Amino acid sequence: MSAEYLSMGYGQILAATLLIIVNMGISLVLGLALERRLLVASARTVVQLSLLGFVLGWVYQHPQWYVLFPVAGLMTFVAGHAAIRRVRRTYPKALVTGTTAMAAGSWSITLIGLIVIVRPTPWYAPQYAIPLLGMILGNTLNGISLGIDRFGEELVNKRDRIETLLALGATRWEAAHEPMREALRTGMTPIINSMSVVGIVSIPGMMTGQLLAGVVPVEAVRYQMIIMFMIASGTALGTLLAVLLSYFRLFSNKHQLLVSQLTSR
């Protein structure tokens, strides 16, 4: 028998807010200088989640594809922008690279999940499409950010070796192979680590939400397995595309390393 769903009111939110105030107090006492960042992050959490609640309420009332797609596009653009903001070494049109990789990786896996695996009716039902896309975007964001960042660091740190290989006749692909491999490893590491301990060390957010809503644990587990595999696939594809697009931006057709294009934040 499913447990009763407990609705959360403003009183519970206020109680949870006190926990952040405690964190701010700890920061103040220890001189961590994190009070302002905690306050801003908390305010953004409240504003963004409140806005999300209103938007999702409106989208659920208008379950049409032409309503869903603009929302998904906005989510993707914001995720791409956030990914590039985290990169320490950027280059011209990096935002285009990040957003393109984000869209291609996340949307393709989400569509496969909706049409082939989950199969809601209709396939673009917002109840399924938006949460699935959101979870895949969030994790793909991390992979793309880490991948591009590591690729730039590898090119700068190993510039002499790469340029020597190019001078000796190596193609740009041969010279960039090792930095690209390291970038992909870095981008994929967080999701692999998460998959390794899921269910033992941590209970993922979606599964936690379902359990709190009274869903039978076995059913919640099945959903979470599907989500984890979709997230891993979206992260891998998005990171691969981001590193490949960065490769084409930072190596010319004449097999030259364009390291001067990289700028530090």
C-alpha positions as CSV (number, residue, x, y, z in Angstrom):
1,M,0.0,0.0,0.0
2,S,1.4,3.4,-1.0
3,A,2.3,5.9,1.7
4,E,0.3,9.1,2.0
5,Y,1.8,12.0,0.1
6,L,2.6,14.9,2.5
7,S,2.2,18.4,1.0
8,M,4.8,21.0,1.9
9,G,3.7,24.5,2.9
10,Y,5.5,27.8,3.5
11,G,6.1,26.8,7.2
12,Q,8.2,23.8,6.1
13,I,10.1,26.0,3.6
14,L,10.9,28.5,6.3
15,A,12.1,25.7,8.6
16,A,14.4,24.5,5.8
17,T,15.6,28.1,5.3
18,L,16.9,28.1,8.9
19,L,19.4,25.4,7.9
20,I,21.0,27.8,5.3
21,I,21.1,30.5,8.0
22,V,23.1,28.0,10.2
23,N,25.5,27.5,7.3
24,M,25.9,31.2,6.9
25,G,26.7,31.5,10.6
26,I,29.3,28.8,10.4
27,S,30.9,30.6,7.5
28,L,30.9,33.8,9.4
29,V,32.5,32.3,12.5
30,L,35.2,30.4,10.6
31,G,35.9,33.4,8.3
32,L,35.1,31.5,5.1
33,A,33.5,34.5,3.4
34,L,30.8,32.4,1.9
35,E,27.8,34.2,3.5
36,R,27.1,36.3,0.4
37,R,27.4,33.4,-2.0
38,L,25.1,31.3,0.2
39,L,22.5,34.1,0.3
40,V,22.6,34.7,-3.4
41,A,22.5,31.0,-4.2
42,S,19.5,30.5,-1.9
43,A,17.7,33.5,-3.4
44,R,18.3,32.1,-6.9
45,T,17.0,28.7,-5.8
46,V,13.8,30.2,-4.5
47,V,13.2,32.4,-7.6
48,Q,14.2,29.8,-10.2
49,L,12.2,27.0,-8.6
50,S,9.2,29.3,-8.1
51,L,9.3,30.4,-11.7
52,L,9.7,26.8,-12.8
53,G,6.6,25.8,-10.9
54,F,4.5,28.5,-12.6
55,V,5.9,27.6,-16.1
56,L,5.4,23.9,-15.6
57,G,1.9,24.5,-14.3
58,W,1.1,26.5,-17.5
59,V,2.8,23.9,-19.8
60,Y,0.9,21.0,-18.2
61,Q,-2.3,22.9,-18.9
62,H,-1.3,23.2,-22.6
63,P,0.2,19.8,-23.5
64,Q,1.1,20.6,-27.1
65,W,4.4,20.1,-28.9
66,Y,4.6,23.8,-30.0
67,V,4.4,24.8,-26.3
68,L,6.9,22.2,-25.2
69,F,9.7,22.8,-27.7
70,P,10.3,26.5,-26.9
71,V,10.5,25.7,-23.2
72,A,13.0,22.9,-24.0
73,G,15.0,25.2,-26.3
74,L,15.3,27.8,-23.5
75,M,16.4,25.1,-21.0
76,T,19.0,23.9,-23.5
77,F,20.4,27.4,-24.1
78,V,20.6,28.2,-20.4
79,A,22.4,24.9,-19.9
80,G,24.9,25.6,-22.7
81,H,25.6,29.0,-21.3
82,A,26.1,27.6,-17.8
83,A,28.5,25.0,-19.1
84,I,30.7,27.5,-20.9
85,R,30.8,29.9,-17.9
86,R,32.5,27.1,-15.9
87,V,35.3,26.7,-18.4
88,R,38.6,28.3,-17.4
89,R,40.0,28.6,-20.9
90,T,37.5,29.6,-23.5
91,Y,37.7,30.5,-27.2
92,P,35.6,32.4,-29.8
93,K,32.1,30.9,-30.3
94,A,32.6,28.5,-27.4
95,L,29.0,29.2,-26.5
96,V,27.8,28.0,-29.9
97,T,29.9,24.9,-29.4
98,G,28.6,24.1,-25.9
99,T,24.9,24.8,-26.8
100,T,25.1,22.8,-30.0
101,A,26.7,19.8,-28.2
102,M,24.2,20.2,-25.4
103,A,21.2,20.2,-27.8
104,A,22.4,17.3,-29.9
105,G,23.4,15.1,-27.0
106,S,20.5,15.7,-24.7
107,W,17.7,16.0,-27.2
108,S,18.6,12.9,-29.1
109,I,18.8,10.7,-26.0
110,T,15.6,12.3,-24.6
111,L,13.7,11.6,-27.8
112,I,14.9,8.0,-27.8
113,G,13.8,7.6,-24.2
114,L,10.4,9.1,-24.8
115,I,9.6,7.3,-28.1
116,V,11.4,3.9,-27.6
117,I,11.7,3.3,-23.9
118,V,9.1,5.2,-21.7
119,R,6.5,5.6,-24.5
120,P,4.0,8.0,-23.0
121,T,0.9,9.1,-24.9
122,P,1.5,11.4,-26.6
123,W,5.2,11.0,-26.8
124,Y,5.9,14.6,-26.0
125,A,3.8,14.6,-22.8
126,P,5.3,17.4,-20.7
127,Q,4.9,15.3,-17.5
128,Y,7.6,13.0,-18.9
129,A,9.5,15.1,-21.5
130,I,10.5,18.1,-19.3
131,P,11.8,16.2,-16.3
132,L,13.7,13.7,-18.5
133,L,15.3,16.5,-20.6
134,G,16.1,18.5,-17.4
135,M,17.9,15.6,-15.7
136,I,19.9,14.8,-18.9
137,L,20.7,18.5,-19.5
138,G,22.0,18.9,-15.9
139,N,24.4,16.1,-16.1
140,T,25.4,16.7,-19.7
141,L,26.2,20.3,-18.7
142,N,28.8,19.0,-16.2
143,G,30.4,16.6,-18.8
144,I,30.6,19.3,-21.5
145,S,32.1,21.8,-19.1
146,L,34.7,19.4,-17.7
147,G,35.5,18.1,-21.2
148,I,36.1,21.5,-22.9
149,D,38.0,22.7,-19.8
150,R,40.3,19.7,-19.8
151,F,40.8,19.9,-23.5
152,G,42.0,23.5,-23.3
153,E,44.3,22.7,-20.4
154,E,45.8,19.8,-22.3
155,L,46.5,21.9,-25.4
156,V,48.2,24.6,-23.4
157,N,50.2,22.3,-21.1
158,K,51.3,20.0,-24.0
159,R,51.7,22.7,-26.6
160,D,55.3,21.9,-27.3
161,R,54.7,18.2,-27.8
162,I,51.7,18.8,-30.0
163,E,53.5,21.3,-32.2
164,T,56.5,19.0,-32.5
165,L,54.2,16.2,-33.7
166,L,52.7,18.5,-36.2
167,A,56.1,19.7,-37.4
168,L,57.2,16.1,-37.9
169,G,54.3,15.4,-40.2
170,A,51.5,14.2,-37.9
171,T,48.0,15.2,-38.8
172,R,45.9,17.4,-36.5
173,W,43.9,14.3,-35.5
174,E,47.0,12.4,-34.5
175,A,48.4,15.3,-32.5
176,A,45.1,16.0,-30.7
177,H,44.2,12.3,-30.0
178,E,45.7,12.2,-26.5
179,P,44.3,15.5,-25.3
180,M,40.9,14.6,-26.6
181,R,41.0,11.2,-24.9
182,E,41.9,12.9,-21.6
183,A,39.1,15.4,-22.0
184,L,36.5,12.7,-22.6
185,R,37.7,10.7,-19.6
186,T,37.4,13.8,-17.4
187,G,33.9,14.6,-18.7
188,M,32.6,11.1,-18.2
189,T,34.2,10.5,-14.7
190,P,31.4,12.2,-12.6
191,I,28.5,10.2,-14.1
192,I,30.5,6.9,-14.0
193,N,31.2,7.6,-10.3
194,S,27.6,8.3,-9.7
195,M,26.5,5.1,-11.4
196,S,29.0,3.2,-9.3
197,V,27.5,4.1,-5.9
198,V,23.8,4.8,-6.8
199,G,21.5,2.8,-4.5
200,I,24.3,2.1,-2.0
201,V,25.8,5.4,-1.1
202,S,23.1,7.7,-2.5
203,I,19.5,7.7,-3.6
204,P,19.1,9.9,-6.7
205,G,16.8,12.9,-6.7
206,M,14.2,11.5,-9.0
207,M,13.8,8.2,-7.1
208,T,13.7,10.2,-3.8
209,G,10.9,12.3,-5.2
210,Q,8.9,9.2,-6.3
211,L,9.4,7.6,-3.0
212,L,8.2,10.7,-1.1
213,A,5.2,10.8,-3.5
214,G,4.3,7.2,-2.5
215,V,5.4,5.3,-5.5
216,V,6.1,1.6,-4.9
217,P,9.9,1.3,-4.4
218,V,10.3,-1.4,-7.1
219,E,8.7,0.9,-9.6
220,A,10.8,3.8,-8.6
221,V,13.9,1.7,-9.0
222,R,13.0,0.8,-12.5
223,Y,12.5,4.4,-13.5
224,Q,15.8,5.3,-11.9
225,M,17.7,2.6,-13.8
226,I,16.3,3.9,-17.1
227,I,17.1,7.5,-16.1
228,M,20.7,6.7,-15.1
229,F,21.4,4.9,-18.4
230,M,19.9,7.8,-20.4
231,I,21.9,10.4,-18.4
232,A,25.1,8.4,-19.0
233,S,24.4,8.2,-22.7
234,G,23.5,11.9,-23.0
235,T,26.6,12.9,-21.1
236,A,28.9,10.7,-23.2
237,L,27.4,12.0,-26.5
238,G,27.3,15.6,-25.5
239,T,30.9,15.5,-24.2
240,L,32.1,13.8,-27.3
241,L,30.4,16.4,-29.5
242,A,31.7,19.3,-27.5
243,V,35.3,18.0,-27.6
244,L,35.1,17.3,-31.3
245,L,33.7,20.7,-32.1
246,S,36.4,22.3,-29.9
247,Y,39.0,20.3,-31.8
248,F,37.8,21.7,-35.1
249,R,37.9,25.3,-33.6
250,L,41.4,25.0,-32.2
251,F,43.1,23.1,-35.1
252,S,43.1,24.5,-38.6
253,N,42.6,22.7,-41.9
254,K,46.3,23.1,-42.4
255,H,47.1,21.0,-39.3
256,Q,48.1,24.0,-37.2
257,L,47.4,24.3,-33.4
258,L,45.5,27.6,-32.9
259,V,46.3,27.8,-29.2
260,S,46.3,31.6,-29.4
261,Q,42.5,31.3,-29.7
262,L,42.3,30.2,-26.1
263,T,41.9,32.9,-23.4
264,S,41.9,32.5,-19.7
265,R,39.0,33.8,-17.6
